[in-house]
Amino acid sequence: MLLPTVTNLALFTITISMALCLWRLIVGPSFPDRVAASDTISTNIVALLIVLSIKFTTQDYFDAVLVIAILGFLSSVALAKFLIGGSVFDRD
Amino acid sequence: MTGISLSELLTSFFILFGLFFVLTGSIGLIRFPDVYTRLHAPTKSATLGVFGILIASIIHQASHGFLGIKEILTTVFLFLTAPVGAHMIARAAYLTGVQPAQQSTTCEFFYILRQKEEDKQDADQNL
């Protein structure tokens, strides 16, 4: 009974943490705040999917975990590049 | 205490370890005063939290007879990319001129910016 209780507590706490990040994403005074908040949300989704894979004892979630980790990193880098130069790819 | 194996105990411990750091990262994202301090909390703390949960997953899958290659791959990828992403966000905030909090005093670039704004306000008042 220990592990189901701990995984349910983990799902609850990670959801609370994502709600806090969503608050920063909505309120955040500057645009880099929102980019950092969305990056943290993708990290929390990774943690949520790993806890789900422990809860159901499968390995099916890890492809989704890798894809979400890569997409979160690439989206934050692309948004940062867009903020600096106004374009994601340099033309020169 | 019947029915609790060692792997279950270790998995629960590492999940709780990671959970503490994930929640700490989000609370830091809420509570810190400006962008540059806010970036510290999620990129260090939440990455360490995901690391703990991944160790729990590796132990759990190993106790069921699987080998966690993808967990190790995800760990390495997260530890390589989280500082790079945080550096890009902080650089974007710096170059677009996002002001730090009022109590931070050591950044000379923003000291110059703040001085220029005060001069401009003085000039406006003199007009």
Backbone of each chain as ProteinMPNN parsed JSONL, in Angstrom:
{"seq_chain_A": "MLLPTVTNLALFTITISMALCLWRLIVGPSFPDRVAASDTISTNIVALLIVLSIKFTTQDYFDAVLVIAILGFLSSVALAKFLIGGSVFDRD", "coords_chain_A": {"N_chain_A": [[0.819, -1.226, 0.0], [2.16, 1.122, 0.203], [3.409, 2.231, -2.092], [1.282, 2.92, -4.03], [0.005, 4.987, -2.557], [2.061, 6.88, -2.321], [2.548, 7.477, -5.032], [0.092, 8.584, -5.783], [0.051, 10.846, -4.131], [2.244, 12.119, -5.27], [1.31, 12.687, -7.864], [-0.723, 14.508, -7.219], [0.781, 16.586, -6.001], [2.51, 17.401, -8.051], [0.677, 18.366, -9.854], [-0.312, 20.571, -8.435], [2.037, 22.084, -8.434], [2.304, 22.58, -11.187], [0.094, 24.212, -11.494], [0.901, 26.464, -10.061], [3.002, 27.291, -11.747], [1.468, 27.921, -13.96], [0.137, 30.141, -13.023], [2.277, 31.979, -12.901], [2.774, 32.034, -15.613], [0.519, 33.302, -16.638], [0.397, 35.749, -15.201], [2.962, 36.864, -15.223], [5.253, 39.552, -15.374], [7.098, 40.228, -17.422], [8.115, 39.143, -20.767], [10.209, 37.076, -20.836], [9.709, 35.909, -18.325], [7.381, 34.467, -18.8], [8.317, 32.652, -20.678], [10.133, 31.191, -19.111], [8.318, 30.096, -17.308], [6.775, 28.423, -18.979], [8.737, 26.636, -19.747], [9.299, 25.439, -17.285], [6.839, 24.23, -16.878], [6.897, 22.256, -18.87], [8.995, 20.685, -17.875], [7.739, 19.79, -15.544], [5.708, 18.264, -16.658], [7.2, 16.178, -17.685], [8.057, 15.015, -15.245], [5.556, 14.246, -14.256], [4.713, 12.321, -16.141], [6.647, 10.356, -15.71], [6.076, 9.579, -13.109], [3.553, 8.507, -13.592], [4.301, 6.319, -15.17], [5.608, 4.812, -13.235], [3.468, 4.277, -11.57], [1.725, 2.668, -13.12], [3.453, 0.687, -13.916], [4.628, 0.427, -16.525], [6.541, 0.689, -19.597], [5.789, 2.375, -21.548], [5.496, 5.101, -21.506], [7.864, 6.416, -21.901], [8.759, 7.162, -24.416], [7.087, 9.328, -24.983], [7.969, 10.953, -22.903], [10.622, 11.575, -23.679], [10.122, 12.961, -26.078], [8.641, 15.179, -25.137], [10.51, 16.392, -23.466], [12.491, 17.162, -25.337], [10.965, 18.878, -26.97], [10.247, 20.883, -25.148], [12.739, 22.043, -24.493], [13.556, 22.932, -27.085], [11.511, 24.74, -27.707], [11.807, 26.731, -25.75], [14.36, 27.691, -26.374], [13.912, 28.625, -28.993], [12.009, 30.645, -28.547], [13.561, 32.386, -27.007], [15.546, 33.136, -28.846], [13.896, 34.41, -30.678], [13.036, 36.562, -29.154], [15.398, 38.053, -28.859], [16.364, 38.691, -31.51], [14.196, 38.984, -33.184], [13.885, 37.161, -35.181], [13.917, 33.63, -35.713], [15.769, 32.028, -37.117], [18.997, 32.871, -38.261], [19.715, 34.903, -41.05], [22.095, 35.449, -42.336]], "CA_chain_A": [[0.0, 0.0, 0.0], [2.98, 2.332, 0.295], [3.716, 2.847, -3.378], [0.143, 3.653, -4.588], [-0.22, 6.228, -1.809], [3.099, 7.857, -2.659], [2.369, 7.951, -6.407], [-1.06, 9.493, -5.823], [0.512, 12.104, -3.546], [3.133, 12.761, -6.234], [0.488, 13.258, -8.936], [-1.394, 15.688, -6.659], [1.724, 17.681, -5.753], [3.02, 17.928, -9.323], [-0.395, 19.174, -10.43], [-0.288, 21.861, -7.724], [3.206, 22.809, -8.908], [1.998, 23.08, -12.524], [-0.848, 25.319, -11.351], [1.712, 27.624, -9.683], [3.69, 27.747, -12.957], [0.461, 28.538, -14.821], [-0.076, 31.484, -12.468], [3.365, 32.826, -13.374], [2.643, 32.164, -17.073], [-0.53, 34.285, -16.936], [0.609, 37.046, -14.573], [4.341, 37.282, -15.371], [5.314, 40.912, -15.887], [7.836, 40.354, -18.679], [7.983, 37.961, -21.621], [11.059, 35.968, -20.382], [9.045, 35.21, -17.227], [6.439, 33.485, -19.351], [9.095, 31.578, -21.301], [10.641, 30.346, -18.022], [7.197, 29.354, -16.737], [6.387, 27.325, -19.87], [9.817, 25.659, -19.647], [9.079, 24.694, -16.041], [5.658, 23.369, -17.061], [7.294, 21.052, -19.619], [9.747, 19.839, -16.937], [6.778, 19.148, -14.645], [5.002, 17.221, -17.407], [8.123, 15.04, -17.688], [7.968, 14.353, -13.937], [4.218, 13.638, -14.143], [4.649, 11.094, -16.945], [7.481, 9.324, -15.09], [5.307, 9.053, -11.973], [2.515, 7.636, -14.153], [4.904, 5.051, -15.591], [5.851, 4.024, -12.024], [2.175, 3.861, -11.022], [1.147, 1.583, -13.908], [4.521, -0.269, -14.198], [4.854, 0.201, -17.951], [7.607, 1.497, -20.186], [5.238, 2.994, -22.745], [5.453, 6.551, -21.417], [9.163, 7.063, -22.002], [8.868, 7.84, -25.714], [6.45, 10.643, -24.8], [8.833, 11.749, -22.024], [11.741, 12.104, -24.47], [9.625, 13.958, -27.04], [8.255, 16.403, -24.438], [11.743, 17.053, -23.016], [13.125, 17.817, -26.487], [10.13, 19.993, -27.425], [10.329, 21.979, -24.183], [14.023, 22.718, -24.678], [13.606, 23.644, -28.363], [10.594, 25.878, -27.707], [12.349, 27.853, -24.969], [15.47, 28.282, -27.128], [13.37, 29.362, -30.13], [11.392, 31.879, -28.051], [14.622, 33.296, -26.586], [16.129, 33.685, -30.069], [12.923, 35.336, -31.255], [13.032, 37.776, -28.342], [16.587, 38.871, -29.086], [16.577, 39.221, -32.836], [12.997, 39.105, -33.99], [13.767, 36.03, -36.093], [14.456, 32.435, -35.073], [16.957, 31.618, -37.854], [19.755, 33.982, -38.815], [19.74, 34.809, -42.511], [23.435, 35.656, -42.911]], "C_chain_A": [[0.843, 1.262, 0.0], [3.101, 3.029, -1.052], [2.506, 3.509, -4.039], [-0.151, 4.965, -3.873], [0.783, 7.296, -2.213], [2.917, 8.359, -4.085], [1.162, 8.877, -6.521], [-0.708, 10.849, -5.233], [1.396, 12.868, -4.527], [2.335, 13.385, -7.366], [-0.205, 14.526, -8.451], [-0.415, 16.853, -6.546], [2.261, 18.267, -7.054], [1.948, 18.747, -10.021], [-0.48, 20.538, -9.763], [0.864, 22.728, -8.235], [2.986, 23.366, -10.312], [1.005, 24.23, -12.468], [-0.113, 26.596, -10.932], [2.441, 28.193, -10.901], [2.706, 28.428, -13.91], [0.123, 29.947, -14.347], [1.019, 32.43, -12.945], [3.264, 33.051, -14.882], [1.598, 33.209, -17.423], [-0.111, 35.669, -16.45], [1.909, 37.695, -15.014], [4.561, 38.632, -16.015], [6.073, 41.04, -17.202], [7.723, 39.058, -19.475], [8.933, 36.837, -21.228], [10.513, 35.221, -19.178], [8.133, 34.12, -17.754], [7.17, 32.332, -20.006], [9.635, 30.626, -20.234], [9.525, 29.512, -17.419], [6.789, 28.196, -17.641], [7.462, 26.238, -19.889], [9.647, 24.796, -18.393], [7.863, 23.778, -16.145], [6.036, 22.116, -17.838], [8.129, 20.12, -18.75], [8.808, 19.091, -15.997], [5.978, 18.07, -15.357], [5.876, 15.973, -17.497], [8.043, 14.27, -16.369], [6.643, 13.626, -13.77], [4.149, 12.326, -14.919], [5.51, 10.002, -16.337], [6.765, 8.723, -13.884], [4.183, 8.14, -12.467], [3.092, 6.299, -14.586], [5.282, 4.194, -14.385], [4.533, 3.46, -11.506], [1.605, 2.663, -11.772], [2.16, 0.522, -14.295], [4.596, -0.622, -15.686], [6.083, 0.992, -18.378], [7.105, 2.285, -21.372], [5.307, 4.507, -22.71], [6.776, 7.208, -21.772], [9.436, 7.672, -23.357], [8.271, 9.239, -25.623], [7.307, 11.542, -23.923], [9.981, 12.377, -22.814], [11.268, 13.195, -25.415], [9.279, 15.265, -26.337], [9.484, 17.141, -23.91], [12.4, 17.804, -24.168], [12.31, 19.023, -26.934], [10.183, 21.171, -26.452], [11.615, 22.76, -24.335], [14.022, 23.542, -25.969], [12.678, 24.847, -28.362], [11.154, 27.027, -26.891], [13.516, 28.507, -25.695], [14.952, 29.113, -28.298], [12.733, 30.668, -29.681], [12.445, 32.884, -27.607], [15.289, 33.939, -27.799], [15.197, 34.704, -30.705], [12.886, 36.651, -30.483], [14.218, 38.666, -28.654], [16.535, 39.535, -30.452], [15.329, 39.489, -33.63], [12.85, 38.004, -35.011], [14.452, 34.834, -35.455], [15.741, 31.995, -35.761], [17.665, 32.85, -38.399], [19.885, 33.805, -40.316], [21.159, 34.872, -43.064], [24.204, 34.354, -42.962]], "O_chain_A": [[0.314, 2.358, -0.182], [2.925, 4.242, -1.157], [2.671, 4.601, -4.583], [-0.517, 5.951, -4.514], [0.427, 8.456, -2.422], [3.109, 9.548, -4.339], [1.199, 9.85, -7.274], [-1.113, 11.885, -5.762], [1.323, 14.093, -4.619], [2.642, 14.499, -7.792], [-0.272, 15.514, -9.183], [-0.731, 17.974, -6.944], [2.45, 19.478, -7.161], [2.262, 19.719, -10.708], [-0.694, 21.548, -10.434], [0.708, 23.931, -8.444], [3.416, 24.479, -10.614], [1.062, 25.133, -13.302], [-0.457, 27.686, -11.389], [2.501, 29.409, -11.084], [3.059, 29.394, -14.587], [-0.144, 30.837, -15.155], [0.731, 33.556, -13.351], [3.62, 34.119, -15.38], [1.761, 33.935, -18.403], [-0.239, 36.651, -17.181], [1.98, 38.915, -15.166], [4.088, 38.845, -17.131], [5.723, 41.887, -18.025], [7.302, 38.024, -18.957], [8.506, 35.684, -21.277], [10.801, 34.037, -19.004], [8.105, 33.003, -17.237], [6.737, 31.183, -19.924], [9.607, 29.409, -20.412], [9.74, 28.356, -17.057], [6.49, 27.107, -17.152], [7.146, 25.057, -20.03], [9.829, 23.58, -18.437], [7.849, 22.687, -15.577], [5.562, 21.026, -17.519], [8.003, 18.9, -18.859], [9.029, 17.921, -15.684], [5.605, 17.069, -14.745], [5.38, 14.851, -17.401], [7.97, 13.042, -16.36], [6.596, 12.528, -13.215], [3.602, 11.337, -14.43], [5.155, 8.827, -16.429], [6.83, 7.516, -13.653], [3.89, 7.121, -11.842], [2.461, 5.259, -14.398], [5.281, 2.967, -14.487], [4.474, 2.315, -11.058], [1.064, 1.744, -11.156], [1.791, -0.46, -14.94], [4.625, -1.794, -16.063], [6.595, 1.837, -17.643], [7.908, 2.818, -22.137], [5.193, 5.152, -23.753], [6.829, 8.427, -21.932], [10.246, 8.592, -23.47], [8.851, 10.209, -26.11], [7.378, 12.749, -24.153], [10.283, 13.558, -22.648], [11.919, 14.231, -25.55], [9.576, 16.343, -26.854], [9.509, 18.372, -23.901], [12.821, 18.95, -24.004], [12.874, 20.073, -27.243], [10.166, 22.326, -26.876], [11.606, 23.991, -24.311], [14.431, 24.703, -25.966], [13.01, 25.876, -28.952], [11.003, 28.185, -27.28], [13.666, 29.729, -25.653], [15.485, 30.188, -28.574], [12.889, 31.692, -30.346], [12.272, 34.088, -27.793], [15.569, 35.137, -27.794], [15.643, 35.734, -31.21], [12.726, 37.721, -31.07], [14.082, 39.889, -28.711], [16.643, 40.755, -30.57], [15.389, 40.161, -34.659], [11.806, 37.901, -35.656], [15.445, 34.986, -34.742], [16.704, 31.627, -35.089], [17.029, 33.76, -38.93], [20.134, 32.702, -40.802], [21.4, 34.388, -44.17], [25.349, 34.33, -43.414]]}, "seq_chain_B": "MTGISLSELLTSFFILFGLFFVLTGSIGLIRFPDVYTRLHAPTKSATLGVFGILIASIIHQASHGFLGIKEILTTVFLFLTAPVGAHMIARAAYLTGVQPAQQSTTCEFFYILRQKEEDKQDADQNL", "coords_chain_B": {"N_chain_B": [[3.98, -4.203, 9.205], [4.127, -5.84, 7.024], [4.67, -6.984, 3.691], [5.939, -4.831, 2.463], [8.452, -4.246, 0.334], [12.037, -3.882, -0.175], [12.688, -2.536, -2.542], [10.337, -1.173, -3.065], [10.271, 0.557, -0.91], [12.604, 2.088, -1.396], [11.912, 3.219, -3.878], [9.699, 4.789, -3.145], [10.941, 6.553, -1.387], [12.715, 7.96, -3.122], [10.885, 9.109, -4.864], [9.539, 10.87, -3.137], [11.69, 12.502, -2.432], [12.295, 13.704, -4.962], [9.893, 14.993, -5.38], [9.752, 16.969, -3.423], [11.72, 18.743, -4.406], [10.676, 19.471, -6.905], [8.312, 20.838, -6.164], [9.479, 22.875, -4.684], [10.856, 24.264, -6.695], [8.737, 25.366, -8.186], [7.488, 26.986, -6.29], [9.551, 28.783, -5.864], [9.585, 29.964, -8.373], [7.284, 31.434, -8.198], [7.771, 33.14, -6.001], [10.174, 34.652, -6.128], [11.816, 37.873, -6.782], [12.511, 38.995, -9.399], [13.21, 38.399, -12.969], [15.766, 37.256, -13.259], [16.454, 36.102, -10.83], [14.292, 34.449, -10.611], [14.788, 32.546, -12.533], [16.632, 30.866, -11.387], [15.352, 29.068, -9.621], [13.515, 27.073, -10.97], [15.328, 25.906, -12.831], [17.476, 24.756, -11.48], [16.348, 23.451, -9.211], [13.976, 22.088, -10.055], [15.033, 20.449, -12.024], [16.695, 18.804, -10.524], [14.698, 17.582, -9.046], [13.298, 16.114, -11.021], [15.368, 14.43, -11.62], [15.546, 12.883, -9.241], [13.038, 11.575, -9.336], [13.392, 10.131, -11.665], [15.44, 8.373, -10.869], [13.997, 6.897, -9.009], [12.217, 5.696, -10.796], [14.002, 4.131, -12.294], [14.868, 2.308, -10.332], [12.422, 1.089, -9.756], [11.662, -0.064, -12.237], [13.789, -1.809, -12.524], [13.34, -3.564, -10.435], [11.207, -4.922, -11.481], [12.332, -6.266, -13.531], [13.06, -4.928, -15.874], [15.309, -3.035, -17.979], [16.437, 0.203, -17.558], [17.024, 2.001, -20.041], [16.023, 4.197, -21.433], [15.334, 5.894, -19.366], [17.83, 6.652, -18.349], [18.807, 7.954, -20.595], [16.972, 10.085, -20.778], [17.611, 11.399, -18.385], [20.284, 12.245, -18.863], [19.822, 13.914, -21.048], [18.117, 15.908, -19.95], [19.841, 17.004, -18.022], [21.78, 18.073, -19.651], [20.407, 19.99, -21.182], [18.897, 21.758, -19.58], [20.501, 23.86, -18.255], [21.354, 25.195, -20.584], [18.991, 26.143, -21.779], [18.079, 27.849, -19.729], [20.156, 29.701, -19.703], [19.829, 30.833, -22.264], [17.312, 32.063, -21.958], [17.836, 33.903, -19.905], [19.755, 35.464, -21.164], [18.262, 36.554, -23.253], [16.465, 38.076, -21.746], [18.248, 39.888, -20.613], [19.343, 41.199, -22.866], [17.114, 42.363, -23.994], [16.571, 44.242, -22.15], [15.191, 43.896, -19.674], [14.369, 44.981, -16.487], [16.214, 44.446, -13.453], [15.384, 43.53, -9.989], [14.731, 46.048, -7.493], [16.414, 45.864, -5.279], [18.775, 44.748, -6.135], [22.139, 45.432, -6.807], [24.575, 45.224, -8.169], [24.856, 45.088, -10.924], [26.34, 46.534, -13.549], [25.616, 47.319, -16.087], [22.827, 47.677, -15.953], [22.854, 49.592, -14.051], [23.869, 51.749, -15.492], [21.785, 52.011, -17.351], [19.678, 52.699, -15.62], [20.625, 55.075, -14.624], [20.608, 56.642, -16.959], [17.866, 56.741, -17.417], [17.056, 58.204, -15.187], [18.361, 60.614, -15.694], [16.997, 61.329, -17.982], [14.445, 61.694, -16.967], [14.93, 63.837, -15.288], [15.598, 65.744, -17.203], [13.159, 65.946, -18.514], [11.644, 67.005, -16.471], [12.878, 69.444, -16.193], [12.201, 70.67, -18.546]], "CA_chain_B": [[4.985, -3.901, 8.182], [4.247, -6.944, 6.073], [4.356, -6.704, 2.296], [6.682, -3.7, 1.892], [9.784, -4.714, -0.022], [13.074, -2.849, -0.14], [12.619, -1.717, -3.752], [9.192, -0.272, -2.914], [10.668, 1.59, 0.04], [13.543, 2.987, -2.066], [11.185, 3.976, -4.891], [8.891, 5.816, -2.475], [11.838, 7.581, -0.858], [13.225, 8.836, -4.177], [9.773, 9.917, -5.373], [9.307, 11.977, -2.202], [12.85, 13.38, -2.606], [12.109, 14.515, -6.159], [8.676, 15.788, -5.232], [10.11, 18.16, -2.644], [12.44, 19.717, -5.22], [9.771, 20.001, -7.935], [7.436, 21.831, -5.531], [10.316, 24.021, -4.326], [11.11, 25.039, -7.902], [7.568, 26.156, -8.574], [7.28, 28.043, -5.294], [10.552, 29.794, -6.165], [9.147, 30.695, -9.571], [6.258, 32.391, -7.78], [8.095, 34.047, -4.912], [11.351, 35.503, -6.301], [11.364, 39.207, -7.197], [12.61, 39.375, -10.811], [13.424, 37.278, -13.903], [17.081, 36.622, -13.132], [16.403, 35.214, -9.664], [13.258, 33.444, -10.841], [15.311, 31.461, -13.362], [17.411, 29.927, -10.574], [14.567, 28.045, -8.929], [13.126, 25.899, -11.744], [16.349, 25.201, -13.597], [18.264, 23.885, -10.606], [15.583, 22.63, -8.289], [13.068, 21.17, -10.736], [15.835, 19.444, -12.707], [17.092, 17.82, -9.512], [13.508, 16.815, -8.708], [13.073, 15.13, -12.073], [16.436, 13.444, -11.455], [15.142, 11.948, -8.186], [11.926, 10.74, -9.793], [13.949, 9.193, -12.643], [16.134, 7.314, -10.117], [12.93, 6.034, -8.497], [11.699, 4.89, -11.906], [15.007, 3.121, -12.647], [14.802, 1.254, -9.306], [11.153, 0.361, -9.881], [11.695, -0.924, -13.431], [14.768, -2.872, -12.305], [12.735, -4.577, -9.57], [10.291, -5.712, -12.295], [13.059, -6.992, -14.554], [13.372, -4.16, -17.076], [16.514, -2.212, -17.898], [15.967, 1.542, -17.888], [17.9, 2.749, -20.935], [15.419, 5.485, -21.782], [15.412, 6.759, -18.2], [19.186, 7.217, -18.294], [18.887, 8.89, -21.72], [16.229, 11.286, -20.4], [18.388, 12.094, -17.356], [21.417, 12.925, -19.492], [19.307, 14.996, -21.893], [17.648, 17.01, -19.103], [20.968, 17.671, -17.361], [22.515, 18.861, -20.634], [19.662, 21.068, -21.826], [18.282, 22.735, -18.671], [21.298, 25.091, -18.136], [21.419, 25.921, -21.855], [17.745, 26.867, -21.928], [18.031, 28.94, -18.756], [21.095, 30.717, -20.163], [19.237, 31.553, -23.393], [16.229, 32.928, -21.474], [18.426, 35.026, -19.167], [20.42, 36.335, -22.141], [17.204, 37.302, -23.941], [15.945, 39.089, -20.827], [19.283, 40.908, -20.435], [19.544, 41.995, -24.072], [15.941, 43.172, -24.28], [16.484, 45.322, -21.183], [14.291, 43.693, -18.547], [15.022, 45.536, -15.303], [16.254, 43.597, -12.256], [14.665, 44.07, -8.842], [15.333, 47.287, -6.982], [17.442, 45.633, -4.261], [20.021, 44.248, -6.726], [22.918, 46.657, -6.994], [25.916, 45.02, -8.698], [24.909, 44.965, -12.375], [26.705, 47.868, -13.994], [24.856, 47.646, -17.298], [21.532, 48.218, -15.562], [23.121, 50.853, -13.355], [23.943, 52.779, -16.535], [20.432, 52.208, -17.89], [18.867, 53.394, -14.624], [21.134, 56.442, -14.577], [20.102, 57.342, -18.144], [16.441, 57.034, -17.233], [16.904, 59.292, -14.225], [18.745, 61.847, -16.385], [15.919, 61.695, -18.901], [13.338, 62.218, -16.172], [15.321, 65.177, -14.844], [15.484, 66.63, -18.361], [11.733, 66.183, -18.748], [11.133, 67.908, -15.441], [13.398, 70.786, -16.438], [11.416, 71.277, -19.605]], "C_chain_B": [[5.154, -5.067, 7.218], [3.947, -6.448, 4.666], [5.054, -5.511, 1.714], [8.091, -4.169, 1.617], [10.76, -3.554, -0.028], [12.983, -1.94, -1.36], [11.453, -0.736, -3.673], [9.54, 0.888, -1.989], [11.6, 2.607, -0.615], [12.841, 3.838, -3.115], [10.368, 5.098, -4.26], [9.764, 6.932, -1.936], [12.301, 8.525, -1.958], [12.115, 9.652, -4.819], [9.53, 11.108, -4.454], [10.436, 12.998, -2.265], [12.659, 14.301, -3.813], [10.926, 15.439, -6.053], [8.938, 17.074, -4.476], [10.773, 19.201, -3.535], [11.572, 20.285, -6.326], [8.873, 21.085, -7.355], [8.233, 23.075, -5.138], [10.61, 24.91, -5.534], [9.933, 25.903, -8.283], [7.276, 27.259, -7.578], [8.295, 29.163, -5.5], [10.182, 30.609, -7.382], [8.077, 31.713, -9.224], [6.865, 33.501, -6.926], [9.27, 34.991, -5.172], [10.996, 36.821, -6.977], [11.505, 39.527, -8.682], [13.025, 38.175, -11.664], [14.689, 36.511, -13.587], [17.147, 35.718, -11.907], [15.357, 34.135, -9.852], [13.784, 32.28, -11.665], [16.115, 30.46, -12.549], [16.559, 28.749, -10.118], [14.184, 26.863, -9.819], [14.291, 25.165, -12.387], [17.26, 24.366, -12.72], [17.38, 22.893, -9.883], [14.68, 21.624, -9.006], [13.839, 20.101, -11.508], [16.308, 18.369, -11.735], [15.898, 16.97, -9.084], [13.194, 15.756, -9.737], [14.138, 14.04, -12.016], [16.078, 12.416, -10.38], [14.035, 11.02, -8.618], [12.411, 9.731, -10.836], [14.717, 8.078, -11.953], [15.115, 6.348, -9.527], [12.39, 5.131, -9.59], [12.687, 3.805, -12.306], [14.967, 1.965, -11.646], [13.543, 0.415, -9.474], [11.151, -0.581, -11.083], [12.685, -2.065, -13.242], [14.192, -3.958, -11.4], [11.702, -5.405, -10.32], [10.992, -6.351, -13.489], [13.294, -6.254, -15.844], [14.67, -3.388, -16.865], [16.172, -0.816, -18.392], [16.928, 2.329, -18.738], [17.327, 4.133, -21.184], [15.412, 6.438, -20.595], [16.774, 7.442, -18.127], [19.359, 8.253, -19.402], [18.172, 10.197, -21.391], [16.98, 12.091, -19.352], [19.524, 12.893, -17.973], [20.927, 14.108, -20.316], [18.853, 16.181, -21.051], [18.815, 17.751, -18.465], [21.805, 18.46, -18.354], [21.735, 20.091, -21.057], [19.11, 22.101, -20.852], [19.153, 23.985, -18.467], [21.353, 25.891, -19.421], [20.148, 26.746, -22.069], [17.652, 28.048, -20.984], [18.974, 30.061, -19.171], [20.523, 31.524, -21.319], [18.141, 32.504, -22.928], [16.799, 34.146, -20.749], [19.113, 35.998, -20.109], [19.391, 37.168, -22.904], [16.656, 38.404, -23.048], [16.943, 40.226, -20.669], [19.362, 41.813, -21.657], [18.32, 42.801, -24.442], [15.677, 44.193, -23.177], [15.449, 45.154, -20.107], [15.007, 44.123, -17.27], [15.084, 44.505, -14.187], [15.494, 44.26, -11.117], [15.422, 45.259, -8.255], [16.467, 47.017, -6.005], [18.726, 45.043, -4.833], [20.845, 45.432, -7.203], [24.186, 46.461, -7.813], [25.981, 44.95, -10.213], [25.146, 46.33, -12.987], [25.932, 48.3, -15.233], [23.514, 48.276, -16.937], [21.693, 49.48, -14.719], [23.187, 51.999, -14.353], [22.562, 53.077, -17.096], [19.585, 53.04, -16.932], [19.284, 54.856, -14.524], [20.615, 57.263, -15.756], [18.625, 57.692, -17.989], [16.23, 58.174, -16.255], [17.285, 60.628, -14.846], [17.628, 62.325, -17.301], [14.737, 62.281, -18.139], [13.659, 63.627, -15.673], [15.179, 66.179, -15.98], [14.023, 66.946, -18.653], [11.174, 67.166, -17.725], [11.638, 69.334, -15.659], [12.674, 71.468, -17.575], [10.105, 71.795, -19.014]], "O_chain_B": [[6.234, -5.25, 6.655], [3.078, -5.599, 4.469], [4.801, -5.176, 0.557], [8.847, -4.458, 2.544], [10.368, -2.394, 0.096], [13.173, -0.728, -1.252], [11.554, 0.394, -4.15], [9.167, 2.035, -2.234], [11.441, 3.815, -0.439], [13.122, 5.03, -3.242], [10.342, 6.219, -4.768], [9.401, 8.106, -2.006], [12.29, 9.743, -1.778], [12.359, 10.77, -5.275], [9.337, 12.228, -4.926], [10.199, 14.202, -2.166], [12.833, 15.515, -3.713], [10.952, 16.552, -6.58], [8.422, 18.134, -4.829], [10.456, 20.388, -3.455], [11.705, 21.461, -6.664], [8.687, 22.133, -7.973], [7.733, 24.195, -5.242], [10.615, 26.136, -5.43], [10.111, 27.059, -8.666], [6.863, 28.352, -7.966], [7.97, 30.34, -5.341], [10.435, 31.813, -7.426], [7.968, 32.747, -9.883], [6.521, 34.67, -7.096], [9.373, 36.027, -4.516], [9.986, 36.897, -7.676], [10.681, 40.279, -9.203], [13.175, 37.066, -11.15], [14.71, 35.281, -13.632], [17.816, 34.685, -11.932], [15.498, 33.032, -9.325], [13.302, 31.156, -11.53], [16.27, 29.314, -12.971], [16.971, 27.592, -10.209], [14.499, 25.728, -9.462], [14.266, 23.939, -12.488], [17.775, 23.347, -13.18], [17.603, 21.682, -9.918], [14.619, 20.455, -8.624], [13.364, 18.973, -11.641], [16.324, 17.182, -12.063], [16.05, 15.784, -8.792], [12.86, 14.624, -9.385], [13.866, 12.878, -12.318], [16.279, 11.218, -10.576], [14.063, 9.826, -8.32], [11.91, 8.608, -10.894], [14.658, 6.934, -12.404], [15.325, 5.135, -9.534], [12.133, 3.95, -9.358], [12.284, 2.687, -12.624], [15.024, 0.798, -12.033], [13.581, -0.809, -9.353], [10.712, -1.727, -10.991], [12.459, -3.168, -13.738], [14.508, -5.136, -11.566], [11.342, -6.488, -9.859], [10.336, -6.915, -14.364], [13.692, -6.869, -16.834], [15.078, -3.122, -15.734], [15.676, -0.654, -19.507], [17.591, 3.237, -18.237], [18.052, 5.127, -21.152], [15.477, 7.653, -20.777], [16.869, 8.643, -17.877], [19.974, 9.298, -19.192], [18.68, 11.28, -21.679], [16.995, 13.321, -19.407], [19.714, 14.067, -17.654], [21.534, 15.179, -20.293], [19.157, 17.328, -21.379], [18.797, 18.978, -18.371], [22.477, 19.416, -17.967], [22.333, 21.144, -21.274], [18.871, 23.237, -21.261], [18.613, 25.091, -18.499], [21.393, 27.121, -19.384], [20.215, 27.902, -22.487], [17.202, 29.126, -21.373], [18.646, 31.237, -19.016], [20.694, 32.742, -21.375], [18.036, 33.623, -23.431], [16.33, 35.269, -20.935], [19.071, 37.21, -19.897], [19.618, 38.348, -23.172], [16.408, 39.52, -23.504], [16.553, 41.391, -20.597], [19.44, 43.035, -21.527], [18.438, 43.816, -25.128], [14.691, 44.928, -23.234], [14.87, 46.139, -19.65], [16.123, 43.68, -17.001], [14.124, 43.763, -13.98], [15.022, 45.39, -11.242], [16.615, 45.435, -8.505], [17.387, 47.826, -5.892], [19.686, 44.851, -4.088], [20.348, 46.316, -7.9], [24.838, 47.453, -8.137], [27.069, 44.765, -10.757], [24.266, 47.191, -12.956], [25.63, 49.479, -15.415], [23.108, 49.276, -17.529], [20.802, 50.327, -14.671], [22.645, 53.078, -14.114], [22.201, 54.237, -17.297], [18.872, 53.954, -17.344], [18.455, 55.752, -14.365], [20.23, 58.422, -15.596], [18.183, 58.776, -18.369], [15.348, 59.011, -16.446], [16.648, 61.649, -14.585], [17.337, 63.517, -17.4], [14.104, 63.234, -18.591], [12.79, 64.499, -15.636], [14.714, 67.301, -15.782], [13.685, 68.078, -18.998], [10.358, 68.031, -18.044], [10.943, 70.305, -15.361], [12.539, 72.691, -17.587], [9.28, 72.352, -19.738]]}, "name": "protein", "num_of_chains": 2, "seq": "MLLPTVTNLALFTITISMALCLWRLIVGPSFPDRVAASDTISTNIVALLIVLSIKFTTQDYFDAVLVIAILGFLSSVALAKFLIGGSVFDRDMTGISLSELLTSFFILFGLFFVLTGSIGLIRFPDVYTRLHAPTKSATLGVFGILIASIIHQASHGFLGIKEILTTVFLFLTAPVGAHMIARAAYLTGVQPAQQSTTCEFFYILRQKEEDKQDADQNL"}
